[in-house]
């Protein structure tokens, strides 16, 4: 638990961070939610259902008081809280298996961890599954408080919809259990409370300033073909990428465990649904890890205990003071090493270097020095938030597109993709929006094409970005 904290508390690298804090600042200053897009010149009339407004305000307050270091620490703690609930779901297993399981899950989710709003959904999802498991096993009725959690969750992040998936899994498991064993009154009792919690949670979701529009938001996002086509985190996992090998291994380890020991209905259904979600979209790997890590630990832990009982292995030994002292010293070293690693990862110098390496800092300086040029830019999608944060509210520096994909809409996303991939209509799209400059990565098909066109002129270039200005406005 100590070591894996270093995977959660990292430098800020989410391109959406920049517009999150800018709109958070805007809401704090204006005392209301944005009704329409305020950052682009392309879709200023689009209605903005800000599903994570409360998170953005809190992010701005943290950033304003403690900078990016504060953001990294806060989200590190939030992610670690999610892992605490994962640990609690598996606390009865042998400690070695718990340690190995937690390590595997943390590494499998490494592409997802970081200071981003999605970690709130991960943590609350882990809490929900912990409460569901505790209720179904007869250890606790804390699940009755879950609708209150949902009321807060719905104001923090649009991922609240996943809560109904986990409740649905529990209900399905109890229905199957009732069908197979109708004499057992436990299933009926469980179903009654789960149904009440589900209905109460659905009502609690409406306790937001967005009202019914919040209900539609997750489904509009999931149903967007344009987002699945354009946005990397919505892609299905590419198992040719080495960083996804731990996730792939985790799938096989989970299913292999079911061969060794029969799982509970809830664990089996939870695993199948979580695998399906993760195979649909890379961003769901965090949810998969949260759901399946305790299942793996409990399955192999129970199998190990059965094996030990069969062979009469001794699983514990008398307390040894010398060993306790060595362990305490080792823990001090581990804590110190982890703290040093985290401090090196999130220190301002490292963060500033990452910003320079990943965002058009130099190009933005050029734009600031030439206020009369490039008044309708076509920008790279991932840079939209950075540029919006840098220049808002300058009306001559509105961006073409930024990372709130549902707000942008499928039409604009498709137009952006056609330009990015240099489809036949790319030039007409730029003309239709009166684009007078392109702020983009160097050495990509679009920018390589512009180099050889007489109607575009290279006016800025560095190792990361280029700016092309239109030689004559259409």
C-alpha positions as CSV (number, residue, x, y, z in Angstrom):
1,X,0.0,0.0,0.0
2,X,2.9,2.4,0.7
3,X,4.9,1.6,-2.4
4,X,1.9,1.8,-4.9
5,X,1.1,5.2,-3.6
6,X,3.9,6.4,-5.8
7,X,1.9,5.3,-8.8
8,X,-1.1,7.4,-7.8
9,X,0.7,10.6,-6.7
10,X,2.2,11.8,-10.0
11,X,2.8,14.9,-12.0
12,X,-0.2,16.5,-13.8
13,X,-0.3,15.2,-17.4
14,X,-4.0,15.3,-18.2
15,X,-4.6,17.8,-21.0
16,X,-8.1,18.4,-19.7
17,X,-6.7,19.8,-16.5
18,X,-6.1,23.3,-17.9
19,X,-9.7,24.0,-18.9
20,X,-11.0,22.3,-15.8
21,X,-9.2,24.9,-13.6
22,X,-10.1,27.8,-15.9
23,X,-13.8,26.9,-15.8
24,X,-13.5,26.3,-12.1
25,X,-12.1,29.8,-11.7
26,X,-14.9,31.2,-13.9
27,X,-17.6,29.5,-11.7
28,X,-16.0,30.7,-8.5
29,X,-15.9,34.2,-9.8
30,X,-19.3,34.3,-11.4
31,X,-21.2,32.2,-8.8
32,X,-23.0,30.1,-11.4
33,X,-22.5,27.2,-13.9
34,X,-21.7,28.0,-17.5
35,X,-24.8,27.8,-19.7
36,X,-22.9,27.6,-23.0
37,X,-19.4,27.0,-24.3
38,X,-17.1,30.0,-23.5
39,X,-13.8,28.8,-24.9
40,X,-14.4,28.3,-28.6
41,X,-15.5,30.4,-31.6
42,X,-16.9,27.3,-33.3
43,X,-19.7,26.1,-31.0
44,X,-20.4,29.1,-28.6
45,X,-24.1,28.3,-28.7
46,X,-23.8,24.7,-27.5
47,X,-25.4,24.1,-24.1
48,X,-22.9,23.1,-21.5
49,X,-24.0,20.4,-19.0
50,X,-21.0,20.6,-16.7
51,X,-21.2,17.2,-15.0
52,X,-18.1,17.8,-12.9
53,X,-18.6,21.4,-11.9
54,X,-18.0,20.8,-8.2
55,X,-14.7,19.0,-8.9
56,X,-13.6,21.8,-11.1
57,X,-14.3,24.4,-8.5
58,X,-12.5,22.4,-5.8
59,X,-9.6,21.9,-8.3
60,X,-9.3,25.6,-8.8
61,X,-9.3,26.3,-5.1
62,X,-6.6,23.7,-4.5
63,X,-4.5,25.0,-7.5
64,X,-4.9,28.6,-6.4
65,X,-3.7,27.8,-2.9
66,X,-1.0,25.2,-3.5
67,X,-0.4,24.9,-7.3
68,X,0.1,21.6,-9.2
69,X,1.8,20.0,-6.2
70,X,-1.4,20.4,-4.2
71,X,-3.4,18.9,-7.1
72,X,-1.1,15.9,-7.3
73,X,-1.3,15.3,-3.6
74,X,-5.1,15.6,-3.3
75,X,-5.8,13.2,-6.2
76,X,-3.1,10.9,-4.8
77,X,-5.0,10.7,-1.6
78,X,-8.3,10.2,-3.4
79,X,-6.9,7.3,-5.4
80,X,-5.3,5.7,-2.3
81,X,-8.7,5.9,-0.6
82,X,-10.1,3.9,-3.4
83,X,-7.4,1.3,-2.9
84,X,-8.1,1.2,0.8
85,X,-11.6,0.0,0.1
86,X,-10.2,-2.5,-2.4
87,X,-7.9,-3.8,0.4
88,X,-10.9,-3.9,2.8
89,X,-12.8,-6.2,0.4
90,X,-9.9,-8.7,0.5
91,X,-8.7,-8.2,4.1
92,X,-9.3,-11.8,5.1
93,X,-6.9,-13.4,2.6
94,X,-3.3,-14.3,3.4
95,X,-1.1,-11.2,3.5
96,X,1.3,-12.3,0.8
97,X,-1.6,-12.9,-1.6
98,X,-3.1,-9.5,-0.7
99,X,0.3,-7.8,-1.4
100,X,0.8,-9.5,-4.7
101,X,-2.8,-8.8,-5.8
102,X,-2.7,-5.2,-4.9
103,X,0.6,-4.8,-6.7
104,X,-0.7,-6.5,-9.8
105,X,-3.8,-4.3,-9.8
106,X,-1.9,-1.1,-9.3
107,X,0.5,-1.9,-12.2
108,X,-2.4,-2.9,-14.4
109,X,-4.1,0.4,-13.9
110,X,-0.9,2.5,-14.2
111,X,-1.9,4.0,-17.6
112,X,-5.0,5.5,-15.9
113,X,-3.8,6.8,-12.5
114,X,-3.0,10.4,-12.1
115,X,-4.5,13.8,-11.0
116,X,-7.7,13.6,-12.9
117,X,-11.4,13.8,-12.1
118,X,-11.9,10.2,-13.1
119,X,-10.2,9.1,-9.9
120,X,-13.2,10.4,-7.9
121,X,-15.4,7.9,-9.7
122,X,-12.7,5.2,-9.1
123,X,-12.7,5.9,-5.3
124,X,-16.5,6.1,-4.9
125,X,-17.0,3.1,-7.1
126,X,-14.6,1.2,-4.8
127,X,-16.5,2.4,-1.8
128,X,-19.8,1.2,-3.3
129,X,-18.5,-2.3,-4.1
130,X,-17.1,-2.6,-0.6
131,X,-20.4,-1.7,0.9
132,X,-22.3,-4.1,-1.4
133,X,-20.0,-6.9,-0.5
134,X,-20.2,-6.1,3.2
135,X,-24.0,-6.1,3.0
136,X,-24.3,-9.4,1.0
137,X,-22.0,-11.1,3.4
138,X,-24.0,-9.9,6.4
139,X,-21.2,-7.9,7.9
140,X,-22.6,-4.4,7.5
141,X,-25.7,-2.4,6.4
142,X,-23.7,0.7,5.6
143,X,-25.1,0.4,2.0
144,X,-28.2,2.3,3.3
145,X,-26.1,5.5,3.2
146,X,-25.2,5.0,-0.4
147,X,-27.9,7.4,-1.8
148,X,-26.3,10.2,0.1
149,X,-23.0,9.3,-1.6
150,X,-24.7,9.3,-4.9
151,X,-26.1,12.9,-4.3
152,X,-22.5,14.0,-3.9
153,X,-21.1,11.9,-6.7
154,X,-23.5,13.3,-9.2
155,X,-22.1,16.8,-8.5
156,X,-18.5,15.6,-8.8
157,X,-18.2,13.5,-11.9
158,X,-20.4,12.1,-14.7
159,X,-19.0,8.6,-14.0
160,X,-21.8,8.2,-11.4
161,X,-23.7,6.1,-13.9
162,X,-21.3,3.2,-13.2
163,X,-22.8,2.9,-9.7
164,X,-26.0,1.5,-11.2
165,X,-23.9,-1.1,-13.1
166,X,-22.5,-2.4,-9.8
167,X,-26.0,-2.4,-8.2
168,X,-27.3,-4.2,-11.2
169,X,-24.7,-6.9,-10.9
170,X,-25.6,-7.4,-7.2
171,X,-29.3,-7.6,-8.1
172,X,-28.7,-10.0,-10.9
173,X,-26.6,-12.3,-8.6
174,X,-29.4,-12.3,-6.0
175,X,-32.1,-13.0,-8.6
176,X,-30.1,-16.0,-9.9
177,X,-29.6,-17.1,-6.3
178,X,-33.3,-16.8,-5.6
179,X,-34.2,-18.8,-8.7
180,X,-31.7,-21.6,-7.7
181,X,-32.7,-21.6,-4.0
182,X,-36.2,-20.2,-3.5
183,X,-36.4,-21.6,0.0
184,X,-33.7,-19.2,1.2
185,X,-35.3,-15.9,2.5
186,X,-31.9,-14.1,2.4
187,X,-32.1,-13.5,-1.4
188,X,-35.5,-11.9,-1.1
189,X,-34.4,-9.7,1.8
190,X,-31.3,-8.7,-0.2
191,X,-33.3,-7.9,-3.3
192,X,-35.7,-5.7,-1.4
193,X,-33.0,-3.5,0.1
194,X,-31.0,-3.4,-3.2
195,X,-34.1,-2.3,-5.1
196,X,-34.8,0.5,-2.5
197,X,-31.1,1.6,-2.7
198,X,-31.2,1.7,-6.5
199,X,-34.4,3.8,-6.6
200,X,-33.2,6.1,-3.9
201,X,-29.9,6.5,-5.7
202,X,-31.7,7.4,-9.0
203,X,-33.6,10.1,-7.2
204,X,-30.4,11.4,-5.5
205,X,-28.8,11.9,-8.9
206,X,-31.3,14.7,-9.6
207,X,-30.0,16.7,-6.7
208,X,-27.7,18.8,-8.9
209,X,-28.1,22.2,-10.7
210,X,-28.1,20.3,-14.0
211,X,-31.3,18.4,-13.2
212,X,-32.5,16.0,-15.9
213,X,-29.8,17.0,-18.4
214,X,-27.2,15.3,-16.2
215,X,-29.1,12.0,-16.7
216,X,-28.6,12.2,-20.4
217,X,-25.0,13.3,-20.3
218,X,-23.3,9.8,-19.7
219,X,-25.4,8.2,-22.4
220,X,-24.7,10.9,-25.0
221,X,-21.0,10.4,-24.3
222,X,-21.0,6.6,-24.4
223,X,-23.2,6.7,-27.6
224,X,-20.9,9.1,-29.5
225,X,-19.3,7.3,-32.4
226,X,-17.2,10.5,-33.1
227,X,-15.6,10.3,-29.6
228,X,-14.8,6.6,-30.0
229,X,-13.2,7.4,-33.3
230,X,-11.1,10.4,-32.1
231,X,-10.3,10.2,-28.4
232,X,-7.6,7.8,-27.4
233,X,-9.0,6.9,-23.9
234,X,-12.2,5.8,-25.5
235,X,-10.4,3.3,-27.8
236,X,-10.5,-0.4,-27.0
237,X,-7.2,-1.7,-25.5
238,X,-4.4,-2.5,-28.0
239,X,-2.7,-5.5,-26.5
240,X,0.3,-4.9,-28.7
241,X,1.1,-2.0,-26.3
242,X,3.4,-3.4,-23.6
243,X,2.0,-1.2,-20.9
244,X,-1.3,-3.1,-21.2
245,X,0.3,-6.5,-20.6
246,X,-0.3,-6.4,-16.8
247,X,-4.0,-5.7,-17.5
248,X,-4.1,-8.7,-20.0
249,X,-2.4,-10.9,-17.4
250,X,-4.9,-9.8,-14.8
251,X,-7.8,-11.0,-17.0
252,X,-6.3,-14.5,-17.4
253,X,-5.4,-14.7,-13.7
254,X,-8.9,-13.8,-12.7
255,X,-10.5,-16.4,-15.0
256,X,-7.8,-19.0,-14.0
257,X,-8.8,-18.5,-10.4
258,X,-12.3,-19.5,-11.2
259,X,-11.0,-22.8,-12.4
260,X,-9.3,-23.4,-9.1
261,X,-12.2,-22.4,-6.9
262,X,-15.8,-21.7,-7.7
263,X,-16.6,-18.0,-7.2
264,X,-19.7,-16.5,-5.7
265,X,-22.3,-15.4,-8.2
266,X,-21.6,-11.7,-7.4
267,X,-17.9,-12.1,-8.0
268,X,-18.4,-14.0,-11.2
269,X,-20.8,-11.5,-12.7
270,X,-18.7,-8.6,-11.4
271,X,-15.7,-9.9,-13.2
272,X,-17.5,-10.6,-16.5
273,X,-19.0,-7.1,-16.5
274,X,-15.8,-5.4,-15.5
275,X,-13.9,-7.3,-18.3
276,X,-16.5,-6.2,-20.8
277,X,-16.2,-2.6,-19.8
278,X,-12.4,-2.6,-19.9
279,X,-12.3,-4.3,-23.4
280,X,-14.7,-1.6,-24.6
281,X,-12.6,1.4,-23.5
282,X,-9.2,1.9,-22.1
283,X,-10.5,4.4,-19.6
284,X,-12.5,1.7,-17.9
285,X,-9.4,-0.3,-16.9
286,X,-9.5,1.6,-13.6
287,X,-13.0,0.4,-12.9
288,X,-11.9,-3.2,-13.9
289,X,-9.0,-3.0,-11.5
290,X,-11.3,-1.8,-8.7
291,X,-13.8,-4.5,-9.3
292,X,-11.6,-7.5,-10.0
293,X,-8.5,-7.1,-7.8
294,X,-10.3,-8.2,-4.6
295,X,-12.0,-11.0,-6.5
296,X,-8.5,-12.3,-7.5
297,X,-7.2,-12.0,-4.0
298,X,-10.1,-13.7,-2.4
299,X,-10.2,-16.5,-4.9
300,X,-6.5,-17.4,-4.7
301,X,-6.5,-16.7,-0.9
302,X,-9.3,-19.2,-0.4
303,X,-7.7,-21.8,-2.7
304,X,-4.4,-21.4,-0.8
305,X,-6.1,-22.0,2.6
306,X,-7.9,-25.1,1.2
307,X,-4.5,-26.3,-0.1
308,X,-2.8,-25.6,3.2
309,X,-5.6,-27.4,5.1
310,X,-5.3,-30.4,2.8
311,X,-1.6,-30.7,3.3
312,X,-1.6,-29.5,6.9
313,X,0.8,-26.6,6.2
314,X,1.5,-24.2,8.9
315,X,0.3,-20.7,7.8
316,X,1.4,-18.7,10.9
317,X,4.3,-18.7,13.3
318,X,4.9,-17.3,16.8
319,X,5.8,-13.7,17.1
320,X,9.5,-12.9,16.8
321,X,10.6,-9.6,18.3
322,X,13.8,-9.5,16.2
323,X,11.7,-9.9,13.0
324,X,9.4,-7.2,14.1
325,X,12.3,-4.8,14.5
326,X,13.7,-5.6,11.1
327,X,10.2,-5.2,9.6
328,X,9.8,-1.8,11.2
329,X,13.1,-0.6,9.9
330,X,12.3,-1.9,6.5
331,X,9.0,0.0,6.5
332,X,10.8,3.2,7.5
333,X,13.1,2.8,4.5
334,X,10.1,2.0,2.2
335,X,8.3,5.1,3.4
336,X,11.3,7.3,2.9
337,X,12.0,5.9,-0.5
338,X,8.4,6.3,-1.6
339,X,8.3,9.9,-0.3
340,X,11.5,10.8,-2.1
341,X,10.1,9.3,-5.3
342,X,6.9,11.2,-5.0
343,X,8.7,14.4,-4.2
344,X,10.9,14.1,-7.2
345,X,7.9,13.3,-9.5
346,X,5.7,16.2,-8.4
347,X,8.2,19.0,-7.7
348,X,7.6,22.2,-9.6
349,X,10.8,21.9,-11.8
350,X,9.7,18.4,-13.0
351,X,6.2,19.7,-13.6
352,X,7.3,22.7,-15.5
353,X,9.5,20.5,-17.7
354,X,6.6,18.2,-18.5
355,X,4.5,21.3,-19.5
356,X,7.2,22.5,-21.9
357,X,7.5,19.0,-23.4
358,X,3.8,18.4,-23.9
359,X,2.1,21.8,-24.6
360,X,2.8,24.6,-27.0
361,X,4.4,26.9,-24.5
362,X,6.6,28.6,-27.1
363,X,3.8,28.9,-29.6
364,X,1.6,30.5,-27.0
365,X,4.3,33.1,-26.3
366,X,4.4,33.9,-30.0
367,X,0.6,34.3,-30.1
368,X,0.8,36.6,-27.1
369,X,3.4,38.7,-28.8
370,X,1.3,38.9,-32.0
371,X,-2.2,39.8,-30.8
372,X,-3.4,40.9,-34.3
373,X,-2.5,37.6,-35.9
374,X,-4.1,34.2,-35.7
375,X,-7.5,35.3,-34.4
376,X,-9.3,32.1,-35.5
377,X,-6.9,29.3,-34.9
378,X,-7.2,25.6,-35.7
379,X,-5.6,23.9,-32.7
380,X,-4.6,20.4,-31.8
381,X,-7.4,18.8,-29.8
382,X,-5.2,18.0,-26.7
383,X,-3.8,21.6,-26.7
384,X,-7.2,23.3,-26.7
385,X,-7.5,23.3,-22.9
386,X,-4.0,24.7,-22.4
387,X,-4.6,27.5,-24.9
388,X,-8.0,28.3,-23.5
389,X,-6.6,28.5,-20.0
390,X,-3.7,30.7,-21.2
391,X,-5.8,33.2,-23.3
392,X,-9.4,33.3,-22.0
393,X,-11.2,35.7,-22.1
394,X,-9.4,37.3,-25.1
395,X,-12.0,37.1,-27.9
396,X,-9.2,36.9,-30.5
397,X,-7.8,33.8,-28.9
398,X,-10.8,31.5,-28.8
399,X,-9.9,27.9,-29.7
400,X,-11.3,25.7,-32.5
401,X,-11.8,22.8,-30.1
402,X,-11.0,21.6,-26.6
403,X,-11.4,18.4,-24.5
404,X,-15.0,18.6,-23.4
405,X,-16.0,16.3,-26.2
406,X,-19.8,16.1,-25.5
407,X,-20.0,19.9,-25.5
408,X,-18.1,20.1,-28.8
409,X,-20.6,17.7,-30.4
410,X,-20.1,15.0,-33.0
411,X,-20.3,17.3,-36.0
412,X,-17.3,19.4,-34.8
413,X,-15.4,16.3,-33.7
414,X,-15.9,14.8,-37.1
415,X,-14.8,18.0,-38.8
416,X,-11.7,18.1,-36.6
417,X,-10.9,14.5,-37.5
418,X,-11.2,15.1,-41.2
419,X,-8.7,18.0,-40.9
420,X,-6.4,16.0,-38.7
421,X,-6.3,13.0,-41.0
422,X,-6.3,15.3,-44.1
423,X,-9.5,14.0,-45.7
424,X,-10.7,15.4,-49.0
425,X,-12.8,18.1,-47.3
426,X,-10.1,19.3,-44.9
427,X,-9.5,22.7,-46.7
428,X,-13.2,23.4,-47.0
429,X,-13.7,22.8,-43.3
430,X,-11.0,25.4,-42.5
431,X,-12.6,27.8,-44.9
432,X,-16.1,27.3,-43.5
433,X,-14.8,28.4,-40.1
434,X,-12.7,31.2,-41.5
435,X,-9.6,29.7,-39.9
436,X,-6.6,32.0,-40.4
437,X,-3.9,30.0,-38.7
438,X,-3.0,26.4,-37.6
439,X,-1.4,25.7,-34.2
440,X,-0.3,22.1,-34.4
441,X,2.3,19.4,-33.8
442,X,5.2,19.5,-36.2
443,X,6.0,16.6,-38.6
444,X,2.4,15.3,-38.8
445,X,0.5,14.8,-42.1
446,X,-1.4,18.1,-41.7
447,X,1.6,20.3,-41.0
448,X,3.7,18.5,-43.6
449,X,1.0,19.2,-46.2
450,X,0.9,22.9,-45.2
451,X,4.6,23.3,-45.7
452,X,4.2,22.7,-49.4
453,X,1.1,24.9,-50.0
454,X,1.5,28.5,-51.2
455,X,-1.6,29.7,-49.3
456,X,-0.1,28.9,-45.9
457,X,3.1,30.4,-44.4
458,X,5.2,29.0,-41.6
459,X,5.5,31.8,-39.0
460,X,6.6,29.9,-35.9
461,X,8.4,26.6,-35.2
462,X,10.0,24.8,-32.3
463,X,10.7,21.2,-31.4
464,X,7.1,20.5,-30.5
465,X,4.8,23.0,-32.3
466,X,4.4,25.0,-35.5
467,X,2.2,27.8,-36.4
468,X,1.0,28.3,-40.0
469,X,-0.7,31.6,-41.0
470,X,-3.0,31.8,-43.9
471,X,-1.4,33.9,-46.7
472,X,-4.8,35.2,-47.8
473,X,-8.0,35.0,-45.9
474,X,-10.8,33.3,-48.0
